[in-house]
Amino acid sequence: MNKVALHVKEEQKLYRFKEEPLELTFYGHYDSYTMPQWGADPSSKWIRDTLNIHINGISSDGNAKLKLQKMISSKQLPDVIWGDRGFDLQRMREEGLLLPLDEYIEKYPNLKHWAGNKVLDLLRAPDGKIYYFPNYYTNRPYGNAGFVINKKIYRELGYPKLETTEDLYDYLTMVKANYPNVVPFETGQAKDGHGIDQLFSAFKEDNYGFTRLYAVPEDGRMTSIYKDEAFRESAVYVARLMREGLIPAEATIQTEDQVNEKLTNGEVAIYASANPMINVMPADAEQRKINPDDGYMFIDPIYKKGLDPSKIYPGTYNILGWNVAAITTSAKKPEAIFAMLDWMTGPEGSAVQMWGPPGPEGYWNGFSQDGITPNFTSNYSSDRAGLAKIQAIAGEMIWVGNTVYLDQTKSKYESTLPEEQRNWATYWQQKVTWKSQGDATPFINIQPASNSREGQIMRIIQEIWIDAREQALFGQTDEEVLAILDEAHRVSMEAGFQKYLDYITVRWQENMKVLNDE
């Protein structure tokens, strides 16, 4: 066992696992997220049994905002909350419900070592303290967003050209005509932007996930997304796909389990989302059991004809990563919880979560002499289905992912294997997804605090956005779609949208100064 990652020197009086149980509650602040049962999969079972860590998940019950409000008002907070760096967590910090982590960051080795000062500085709140533990922080491109196709259907249709938005439309109509029981274009949970955000990316060069800001940059300022020609064109395109039955009518209400079932059964022709890996990797393994030539594969990002394909980004990354974990003031053992998170983001914790328990019968067996690089076993390449199951769970259970460590480690090992033995996800990350993610670091942490005037405006803008985007998705004509966007812009401006846009413009420009070391 890597003792440095598990605990540090005794004279430093740091928390030691196993000597007494660590019990904590964990809440994932997403409508569609439910933490898998702790101890039911090999990785969390090993952590539970080996380190004496016991985690109870709290479900959002499908309404994360309401659930959080109830927990705050009843003063029954979880020990750890995991979610986006948005105004809900900002509000908790402002109200004194989150603990600063600076003391622990200095005391424990892994986050400070692997994240580095630039990441830590970007995490600092206005009071100069750090309250968030980042997830999938990095110093290089990463990410899984993109377009996945069903190899069997693509082969049977004669490998048609599939590069532009026009090619995509033609292909989806072919699928519908020839495979009545197959979903031509699967979005996953479209209410969260999956699938339709990827289609927006096809219409705009240098698109860095602007739907989450409700704004796009133009001439050095942030401007309304509703007036952005690329967004308007993408909204018309998506609504056309919906009208013609090329996107599932239940796209905004379907569950992840329903999507997984369709993928596993080979009933999807193309799937696009912010992270198709976690759903498609096990489905690919199942399809290959039937026919080794079947399964799924990534394609290069779809783009509008005339645009530069190298500037099309179906997903983004930033050096802070995806989301964050925070320790609340309700935690009885905050240092122990931080020690757990720090272990999870270190080499041993990362390896256990991503590749399962160590041992000769597993996928890795201890570390090389550097104490960092796992010794992968032959099972890593020979038992792809088993590893896919572990990594499907990892997608839901890695809360403080160390992107640099995970990517460097698996890429180095994968490069020594013949192509047919490489891990499906790693292969397509190296071949397609990593190079097609845009760097959105300048646009992180630019939204206002929830208790500010701009934050109050943002809440209204967000509600308008959610309603307008769903209405536009089901627009019956191109004109109706554009009218919905125009009306959303009008009511947003009446609600103070310009004040919000001015605020995020300033914050964006401040980020650029930090990143440029000005």
Backbone torsions as a table, in degrees:
resi	resn	phi	psi	omega
1	MET	NA	140.8	179.7
2	ASN	-75.4	97.3	-172.1
3	LYS	-68.6	-29.9	179.4
4	VAL	-65.5	-40.7	-179.5
5	ALA	-74.6	-33.2	-175.7
6	LEU	-75.6	-43.1	175.3
7	HIS	-158.3	156.0	179.5
8	VAL	-103.4	-172.1	-169.6
9	LYS	-55.6	140.6	-175.7
10	GLU	-62.6	-34.4	-177.3
11	GLU	-66.0	-16.3	176.7
12	GLN	-83.2	-5.2	176.6
13	LYS	55.9	48.8	176.6
14	LEU	-93.3	162.6	-176.2
15	TYR	-65.7	133.7	177.3
16	ARG	-111.1	129.2	176.8
17	PHE	-75.8	165.7	175.4
18	LYS	81.0	-32.1	-174.9
19	GLU	-67.4	-30.8	173.0
20	GLU	-149.1	151.8	-176.9
21	PRO	-67.8	143.1	172.0
22	LEU	-108.3	113.6	179.8
23	GLU	-114.4	132.6	-179.4
24	LEU	-151.2	161.6	175.8
25	THR	-108.2	147.6	-175.0
26	PHE	-133.5	131.0	179.1
27	TYR	-125.4	120.8	174.6
28	GLY	-91.5	116.1	-170.5
29	HIS	-86.7	66.8	177.2
30	TYR	-141.8	143.1	178.2
31	ASP	-58.2	-41.1	-170.5
32	SER	-97.7	5.4	-177.0
33	TYR	-101.5	130.4	169.8
34	THR	-130.6	122.8	-178.8
35	MET	-62.6	128.4	174.3
36	PRO	-58.3	155.0	-178.3
37	GLN	-61.5	126.3	-179.8
38	TRP	-67.9	127.6	179.5
39	GLY	93.9	-4.6	-178.9
40	ALA	-85.7	-19.7	178.1
41	ASP	-108.0	161.6	-175.4
42	PRO	-58.9	-39.9	-175.4
43	SER	-68.2	-52.7	-178.1
44	SER	-69.2	-28.5	175.7
45	LYS	-64.0	-42.4	178.7
46	TRP	-63.6	-43.1	179.1
47	ILE	-63.2	-43.3	179.4
48	ARG	-61.9	-49.2	-174.0
49	ASP	-76.4	-33.4	-176.0
50	THR	-86.1	-40.3	-174.8
51	LEU	-105.6	-3.6	178.7
52	ASN	62.3	41.4	178.2
53	ILE	-107.2	130.1	-175.6
54	HIS	-129.1	119.1	-175.3
55	ILE	-120.3	127.5	176.0
56	ASN	-106.2	122.2	-179.5
57	GLY	-82.8	143.8	174.9
58	ILE	-112.1	124.2	-177.5
59	SER	-83.3	148.9	175.0
60	SER	-79.4	-9.5	-178.1
61	ASP	57.4	29.6	176.2
62	GLY	81.4	-0.6	179.5
63	ASN	-142.5	86.8	-171.7
64	ALA	-63.7	-42.8	-177.5
65	LYS	-62.9	-43.8	179.5
66	LEU	-65.7	-41.2	179.7
67	LYS	-61.5	-44.5	-179.3
68	LEU	-65.1	-41.2	178.8
69	GLN	-59.6	-42.3	179.7
70	LYS	-64.8	-40.8	-179.2
71	MET	-67.7	-37.8	179.4
72	ILE	-68.8	-45.9	-176.7
73	SER	-67.9	-30.7	179.8
74	SER	-89.9	-1.9	-178.9
75	LYS	57.5	37.6	177.5
76	GLN	-120.9	68.7	-176.8
77	LEU	-79.5	151.7	171.7
78	PRO	-71.3	163.1	175.5
79	ASP	-69.8	-37.3	179.7
80	VAL	-128.8	133.1	171.8
81	ILE	-116.7	137.1	-174.6
82	TRP	-125.5	121.4	-177.8
83	GLY	-173.9	-172.2	-178.5
84	ASP	-71.2	154.8	175.4
85	ARG	-78.4	61.4	-176.6
86	GLY	-112.5	-167.3	-171.6
87	PHE	-72.3	-20.1	177.6
88	ASP	-65.8	-46.2	177.3
89	LEU	-72.4	-33.1	175.9
90	GLN	-61.1	-42.4	180.0
91	ARG	-62.3	-41.1	179.0
92	MET	-63.3	-40.2	177.8
93	ARG	-64.3	-44.0	-178.7
94	GLU	-64.1	-31.5	-179.5
95	GLU	-89.2	7.6	176.1
96	GLY	74.6	27.6	-177.0
97	LEU	-99.1	-4.3	178.4
98	LEU	-117.0	147.3	-178.9
99	LEU	-92.6	137.9	172.6
100	PRO	-69.6	145.9	-172.8
101	LEU	-109.5	0.3	-171.8
102	ASP	-54.1	-44.4	-178.9
103	GLU	-59.6	-42.3	-178.0
104	TYR	-73.9	-34.2	178.5
105	ILE	-61.2	-39.6	178.5
106	GLU	-71.4	-27.9	-171.7
107	LYS	-87.2	-34.2	-176.2
108	TYR	-106.4	149.5	-163.1
109	PRO	-84.8	-30.2	-161.3
110	ASN	-78.4	-50.2	-177.2
111	LEU	-60.2	-46.3	-178.5
112	LYS	-60.8	-41.6	-178.1
113	HIS	-68.4	-48.8	-171.7
114	TRP	-82.3	-31.3	-178.1
115	ALA	-80.9	-44.8	-178.9
116	GLY	85.2	167.8	-172.3
117	ASN	-68.3	-35.7	-176.8
118	LYS	-64.4	-42.7	176.9
119	VAL	-63.3	-46.1	-178.5
120	LEU	-63.2	-39.2	179.6
121	ASP	-65.7	-37.4	178.8
122	LEU	-69.2	-21.2	179.5
123	LEU	-81.9	-12.9	-173.5
124	ARG	-66.9	136.6	176.2
125	ALA	-78.3	171.2	178.4
126	PRO	-56.4	-25.0	178.9
127	ASP	-83.4	3.2	177.2
128	GLY	87.6	-3.5	-178.4
129	LYS	-99.4	163.3	179.3
130	ILE	-109.4	125.2	-178.6
131	TYR	-114.2	-11.4	-172.9
132	TYR	-113.8	140.6	171.1
133	PHE	-103.9	114.8	-171.1
134	PRO	-74.1	154.8	179.6
135	ASN	-119.3	121.9	-178.3
136	TYR	66.5	36.8	172.1
137	TYR	-65.0	156.6	-171.9
138	THR	-163.7	175.2	170.9
139	ASN	-130.4	17.9	-178.6
140	ARG	-152.2	162.6	-179.2
141	PRO	-58.7	140.6	175.5
142	TYR	-156.7	171.9	175.9
143	GLY	132.4	160.7	-173.5
144	ASN	-120.9	2.5	-176.0
145	ALA	-65.8	144.1	177.5
146	GLY	159.3	-162.7	-174.1
147	PHE	-115.5	127.2	179.8
148	VAL	-116.5	137.6	179.4
149	ILE	-119.6	152.2	175.8
150	ASN	-78.2	113.5	-173.9
151	LYS	-63.6	-37.6	-178.2
152	LYS	-63.8	-48.0	-179.3
153	ILE	-65.9	-42.1	179.8
154	TYR	-61.9	-40.6	178.8
155	ARG	-66.0	-45.3	-177.2
156	GLU	-68.2	-24.6	177.7
157	LEU	-89.6	3.6	172.4
158	GLY	89.5	23.0	178.0
159	TYR	53.2	54.4	-179.7
160	PRO	-67.1	157.6	178.0
161	LYS	-59.0	132.5	-176.0
162	LEU	-141.9	77.4	-176.2
163	GLU	-127.4	-46.9	-174.7
164	THR	-99.6	170.6	177.4
165	THR	-63.6	-31.4	175.9
166	GLU	-67.6	-43.2	176.8
167	ASP	-59.3	-42.3	-178.3
168	LEU	-62.1	-46.1	179.5
169	TYR	-60.4	-46.1	-180.0
170	ASP	-60.9	-40.7	-178.8
171	TYR	-66.5	-42.0	-179.3
172	LEU	-64.8	-37.0	177.6
173	THR	-68.1	-34.2	174.9
174	MET	-63.8	-42.4	179.1
175	VAL	-61.9	-47.4	-178.4
176	LYS	-60.4	-38.8	-178.1
177	ALA	-71.6	-30.8	-173.5
178	ASN	-103.9	-18.6	-176.8
179	TYR	-133.8	80.1	-174.3
180	PRO	-62.6	-20.9	-178.0
181	ASN	-100.3	12.3	-178.5
182	VAL	-112.3	140.7	174.2
183	VAL	-79.0	117.6	-178.9
184	PRO	-62.0	-51.6	-178.7
185	PHE	-129.6	107.6	180.0
186	GLU	-92.4	126.6	-179.5
187	THR	-96.2	-16.3	-167.5
188	GLY	74.5	-141.5	-176.4
189	GLN	-88.5	90.6	-173.4
190	ALA	-66.7	-21.8	179.9
191	LYS	-62.5	-24.2	176.8
192	ASP	-95.1	7.3	177.7
193	GLY	93.4	-5.0	-178.5
194	HIS	-61.3	139.2	179.1
195	GLY	82.3	-54.3	-177.1
196	ILE	-76.8	-29.2	173.0
197	ASP	-66.7	-38.0	178.3
198	GLN	-65.1	-35.6	176.9
199	LEU	-69.8	-35.7	175.0
200	PHE	-60.1	-39.8	-178.9
201	SER	-60.3	-27.0	-177.5
202	ALA	-69.9	-18.1	-174.4
203	PHE	-103.1	0.0	-174.0
204	LYS	-143.9	124.3	173.5
205	GLU	-69.9	148.6	177.7
206	ASP	53.3	47.3	178.8
207	ASN	-91.8	112.5	-174.0
208	TYR	-107.3	48.5	175.9
209	GLY	69.6	44.2	-171.4
210	PHE	-74.9	-11.3	179.8
211	THR	-63.5	-29.4	-179.7
212	ARG	-72.2	-16.1	179.1
213	LEU	-101.3	-13.4	-174.9
214	TYR	61.3	25.2	-174.8
215	ALA	-154.3	157.4	176.1
216	VAL	-131.6	149.7	178.0
217	PRO	-78.7	140.0	176.6
218	GLU	-151.4	119.7	178.8
219	ASP	54.7	43.3	174.6
220	GLY	81.4	7.1	178.9
221	ARG	-133.4	157.1	174.9
222	MET	-88.7	129.6	-176.1
223	THR	-126.0	164.5	-175.7
224	SER	-58.6	130.0	178.5
225	ILE	-67.5	-26.7	-177.5
226	TYR	-65.7	-22.4	-179.4
227	LYS	-99.0	-1.2	179.5
228	ASP	-74.2	122.0	-174.7
229	GLU	-61.2	-37.5	179.7
230	ALA	-65.8	-41.6	178.5
231	PHE	-65.1	-42.5	-179.6
232	ARG	-62.5	-41.8	179.3
233	GLU	-65.2	-39.1	179.3
234	SER	-67.6	-37.2	179.2
235	ALA	-64.3	-40.0	176.8
236	VAL	-64.1	-42.4	-179.4
237	TYR	-63.2	-46.6	-178.5
238	VAL	-64.1	-42.8	179.7
239	ALA	-63.2	-35.0	176.8
240	ARG	-63.8	-43.1	177.5
241	LEU	-61.0	-40.0	179.6
242	MET	-66.9	-45.7	-179.2
243	ARG	-59.7	-36.0	-175.4
244	GLU	-91.1	9.8	175.1
245	GLY	72.8	25.3	-179.5
246	LEU	-94.5	-14.8	171.9
247	ILE	-116.8	141.1	-178.6
248	PRO	-62.8	135.6	-178.6
249	ALA	-61.2	-24.3	-178.4
250	GLU	-92.8	18.7	-173.6
251	ALA	-55.4	-33.2	-175.9
252	THR	-88.7	-8.4	-175.9
253	ILE	-124.8	-8.5	-177.0
254	GLN	-69.3	155.5	179.9
255	THR	-94.8	165.3	178.3
256	GLU	-65.0	-35.5	178.5
257	ASP	-62.3	-38.9	179.1
258	GLN	-66.1	-39.5	177.3
259	VAL	-64.5	-45.1	179.7
260	ASN	-59.6	-39.7	180.0
261	GLU	-62.9	-43.3	178.7
262	LYS	-63.6	-42.2	179.7
263	LEU	-65.2	-44.7	-178.7
264	THR	-62.2	-35.5	-179.7
265	ASN	-84.1	1.4	-179.8
266	GLY	71.6	26.4	-174.1
267	GLU	-99.3	22.4	179.0
268	VAL	-129.7	131.4	178.9
269	ALA	-87.1	-46.6	177.2
270	ILE	-136.1	137.8	179.5
271	TYR	-129.7	128.7	177.2
272	ALA	-129.8	136.4	176.3
273	SER	-164.3	179.1	178.9
274	ALA	-72.4	-23.0	178.8
275	ASN	-153.4	73.8	-179.7
276	PRO	-70.6	-14.4	-176.4
277	MET	-54.5	-48.1	-171.8
278	ILE	-66.3	-26.9	178.8
279	ASN	-89.8	-38.4	-170.8
280	VAL	-83.8	-31.3	-176.0
281	MET	-58.1	-49.9	176.4
282	PRO	-67.6	-32.6	178.5
283	ALA	-66.7	-38.9	177.0
284	ASP	-60.4	-43.6	179.9
285	ALA	-61.9	-39.5	179.6
286	GLU	-66.9	-41.7	-179.9
287	GLN	-66.6	-35.0	179.4
288	ARG	-70.0	-24.0	176.2
289	LYS	-63.8	-34.4	-179.7
290	ILE	-75.6	-46.1	179.7
291	ASN	-150.0	118.5	-178.3
292	PRO	-57.4	-21.5	180.0
293	ASP	-84.7	-9.2	-179.2
294	ASP	-90.3	-167.6	-177.9
295	GLY	111.5	-154.0	-175.6
296	TYR	-131.2	156.1	177.4
297	MET	-148.0	149.7	174.2
298	PHE	-79.4	150.7	170.3
299	ILE	-119.9	161.2	175.7
300	ASP	-61.5	151.9	-176.0
301	PRO	-54.4	139.4	174.6
302	ILE	-70.7	143.0	-179.4
303	TYR	-143.7	153.7	175.0
304	LYS	-71.6	136.4	179.9
305	LYS	-55.3	132.5	-179.3
306	GLY	102.6	-17.9	177.2
307	LEU	-87.4	162.5	179.5
308	ASP	-85.0	112.2	-177.2
309	PRO	-57.7	-27.9	-178.7
310	SER	-72.8	-9.8	179.4
311	LYS	-110.6	17.3	178.8
312	ILE	-102.1	123.7	-175.4
313	TYR	-125.4	100.7	177.6
314	PRO	-68.1	-13.3	176.8
315	GLY	-149.0	169.6	179.7
316	THR	-131.1	165.7	171.1
317	TYR	-136.0	163.8	168.9
318	ASN	-146.3	160.7	-172.8
319	ILE	-67.8	-17.4	174.7
320	LEU	-81.5	-13.1	178.5
321	GLY	91.9	-154.1	-172.8
322	TRP	-87.0	-66.3	-175.4
323	ASN	-139.5	-163.1	-174.3
324	VAL	-143.0	158.9	169.2
325	ALA	-111.7	143.4	178.3
326	ALA	-135.3	146.7	178.3
327	ILE	-98.7	127.5	-176.6
328	THR	-87.9	167.1	179.6
329	THR	-71.0	-8.3	177.0
330	SER	-81.1	-13.6	-176.7
331	ALA	-65.4	127.5	179.8
332	LYS	-81.3	-26.0	179.8
333	LYS	-127.9	67.7	-174.5
334	PRO	-62.9	-39.1	-179.7
335	GLU	-65.9	-39.7	178.1
336	ALA	-63.0	-38.9	178.9
337	ILE	-66.0	-43.3	177.6
338	PHE	-63.1	-40.6	178.4
339	ALA	-59.1	-38.5	177.0
340	MET	-64.5	-47.0	-179.9
341	LEU	-63.3	-39.5	179.7
342	ASP	-66.0	-37.7	175.4
343	TRP	-65.6	-42.1	-179.3
344	MET	-61.1	-33.4	-177.9
345	THR	-87.4	-6.5	177.6
346	GLY	-85.8	-178.9	-176.1
347	PRO	-58.0	-48.8	-176.1
348	GLU	-68.3	-46.6	179.3
349	GLY	-61.2	-41.7	178.8
350	SER	-62.6	-44.4	-177.8
351	ALA	-65.6	-43.8	-179.9
352	VAL	-61.9	-43.3	-176.9
353	GLN	-71.0	-37.5	-175.1
354	MET	-86.4	-33.9	-173.8
355	TRP	-122.5	9.1	175.8
356	GLY	85.9	-179.9	-177.9
357	PRO	-62.9	147.3	176.9
358	PRO	-73.9	155.3	177.7
359	GLY	146.5	159.0	-177.5
360	PRO	-63.4	-23.2	178.6
361	GLU	-90.2	-4.4	-178.3
362	GLY	-96.2	-154.5	-177.0
363	TYR	-100.2	-10.7	174.0
364	TRP	-151.9	154.6	-174.6
365	ASN	-140.0	85.5	179.7
366	GLY	75.4	-174.4	-176.4
367	PHE	-113.9	159.6	172.3
368	SER	-73.1	-176.2	-174.1
369	GLN	-61.6	-24.4	-179.1
370	ASP	-75.0	-8.1	179.9
371	GLY	72.7	8.6	-175.2
372	ILE	-123.3	-43.7	-174.1
373	THR	-84.8	121.7	179.2
374	PRO	-68.8	147.2	171.5
375	ASN	-89.8	97.5	-178.1
376	PHE	-72.8	142.5	178.7
377	THR	-94.4	174.2	179.3
378	SER	-65.0	-22.2	179.4
379	ASN	-63.2	-25.4	-178.4
380	TYR	-56.8	-41.3	-178.0
381	SER	-97.6	-23.5	-175.2
382	SER	-89.1	-25.3	-177.6
383	ASP	-114.9	68.7	-176.7
384	ARG	-66.5	-35.7	-178.4
385	ALA	-66.1	-42.6	-179.9
386	GLY	-65.5	-41.7	178.4
387	LEU	-67.0	-34.8	179.0
388	ALA	-62.4	-37.3	179.7
389	LYS	-66.3	-42.0	178.5
390	ILE	-63.8	-42.5	-176.6
391	GLN	-75.9	-23.1	173.6
392	ALA	-66.5	-39.7	175.8
393	ILE	-69.7	-37.9	-179.5
394	ALA	-57.6	-34.2	178.5
395	GLY	-59.9	-24.7	180.0
396	GLU	-100.9	-14.0	-171.3
397	MET	-117.4	-6.9	174.1
398	ILE	-87.3	110.4	-174.5
399	TRP	-105.6	-16.5	179.9
400	VAL	-136.8	54.9	-173.4
401	GLY	-62.9	140.6	179.5
402	ASN	-105.5	91.2	-171.8
403	THR	-60.4	-45.8	-177.1
404	VAL	-60.2	-46.4	-179.0
405	TYR	-63.2	-49.9	-176.6
406	LEU	-63.0	-46.6	-176.3
407	ASP	-69.0	-44.1	179.6
408	GLN	-61.9	-44.4	-174.7
409	THR	-64.9	-51.6	-176.0
410	LYS	-72.0	-33.9	-179.8
411	SER	-65.9	-40.8	179.7
412	LYS	-61.5	-43.1	-179.9
413	TYR	-72.7	-42.9	-177.6
414	GLU	-60.4	-32.9	-177.9
415	SER	-65.4	-16.5	179.5
416	THR	-88.4	-7.6	-175.6
417	LEU	-98.7	150.7	170.5
418	PRO	-64.4	154.2	-172.6
419	GLU	-54.2	-40.9	-175.6
420	GLU	-69.1	-14.7	-179.6
421	GLN	-101.6	-2.6	-177.1
422	ARG	-75.0	148.2	176.6
423	ASN	-60.0	134.0	-174.6
424	TRP	-56.7	-49.4	-176.5
425	ALA	-65.4	-46.3	-178.4
426	THR	-62.6	-39.6	-179.9
427	TYR	-59.2	-47.3	-176.1
428	TRP	-77.7	-26.4	172.4
429	GLN	-62.0	-46.5	-179.0
430	GLN	-69.4	-34.2	-174.5
431	LYS	-84.6	-35.8	-172.8
432	VAL	-129.8	-57.1	-161.7
433	THR	-72.4	-41.3	-175.9
434	TRP	-61.6	-39.9	-176.8
435	LYS	-77.4	-10.0	-177.3
436	SER	-112.7	24.4	173.6
437	GLN	-106.9	136.4	-178.2
438	GLY	-92.4	148.6	-179.0
439	ASP	-83.3	105.1	-177.3
440	ALA	-100.9	16.7	-178.2
441	THR	-54.4	-39.0	180.0
442	PRO	-60.6	-17.0	-174.2
443	PHE	-105.8	11.0	179.2
444	ILE	-84.8	150.2	174.1
445	ASN	56.8	33.3	-179.0
446	ILE	-102.8	-6.8	-179.7
447	GLN	-81.7	151.8	-171.6
448	PRO	-75.4	160.6	174.3
449	ALA	-66.0	147.0	-172.4
450	SER	-66.5	-26.6	-177.5
451	ASN	-91.1	4.6	176.9
452	SER	-89.3	166.6	177.5
453	ARG	-61.4	-42.6	178.5
454	GLU	-65.1	-35.5	177.9
455	GLY	-66.1	-37.9	176.8
456	GLN	-65.1	-39.3	176.1
457	ILE	-63.7	-42.4	-177.9
458	MET	-60.0	-38.7	179.1
459	ARG	-61.0	-40.4	178.3
460	ILE	-67.4	-43.2	179.8
461	ILE	-60.1	-40.1	-179.3
462	GLN	-63.4	-43.1	178.9
463	GLU	-63.4	-41.9	177.2
464	ILE	-61.6	-43.6	-179.3
465	TRP	-60.5	-48.7	-177.8
466	ILE	-59.1	-46.1	-179.2
467	ASP	-67.0	-44.4	-176.0
468	ALA	-66.0	-40.1	-176.7
469	ARG	-67.7	-38.7	178.1
470	GLU	-68.9	-41.2	177.8
471	GLN	-61.5	-42.7	-179.6
472	ALA	-64.9	-35.2	179.3
473	LEU	-58.6	-33.5	-177.6
474	PHE	-105.2	18.3	177.9
475	GLY	-61.1	136.4	-174.1
476	GLN	-85.7	-15.8	175.8
477	THR	-142.4	162.3	175.8
478	ASP	-60.1	-40.3	-178.8
479	GLU	-63.4	-39.1	179.5
480	GLU	-65.0	-41.4	179.0
481	VAL	-59.1	-48.4	-178.1
482	LEU	-66.7	-34.5	177.7
483	ALA	-65.7	-37.2	177.4
484	ILE	-63.2	-42.8	179.3
485	LEU	-67.1	-40.2	178.8
486	ASP	-63.3	-41.0	179.9
487	GLU	-67.8	-39.2	177.8
488	ALA	-62.4	-40.0	177.0
489	HIS	-63.3	-43.6	-176.9
490	ARG	-62.4	-50.0	-177.1
491	VAL	-70.5	-29.0	176.2
492	SER	-66.1	-43.1	179.3
493	MET	-64.5	-37.3	177.6
494	GLU	-65.0	-28.5	-179.0
495	ALA	-85.1	0.1	178.3
496	GLY	102.6	22.3	-176.8
497	PHE	-53.3	-39.8	-176.7
498	GLN	-63.2	-36.6	178.3
499	LYS	-63.3	-41.2	176.6
500	TYR	-64.2	-44.5	-179.8
501	LEU	-62.1	-39.4	178.2
502	ASP	-64.1	-39.9	-179.1
503	TYR	-63.6	-49.7	-176.6
504	ILE	-71.1	-23.4	173.9
505	THR	-62.9	-46.3	179.8
506	VAL	-62.7	-44.9	-178.4
507	ARG	-65.3	-39.1	176.8
508	TRP	-60.1	-46.3	-180.0
509	GLN	-65.3	-33.9	176.4
510	GLU	-66.2	-40.8	176.9
511	ASN	-59.3	-42.0	-179.4
512	MET	-60.8	-35.9	178.7
513	LYS	-66.6	-42.0	178.3
514	VAL	-63.1	-45.8	-177.6
515	LEU	-67.2	-28.8	178.7
516	ASN	-91.6	6.8	178.6
517	ASP	57.0	38.2	179.8
518	GLU	-85.0	NA	NA
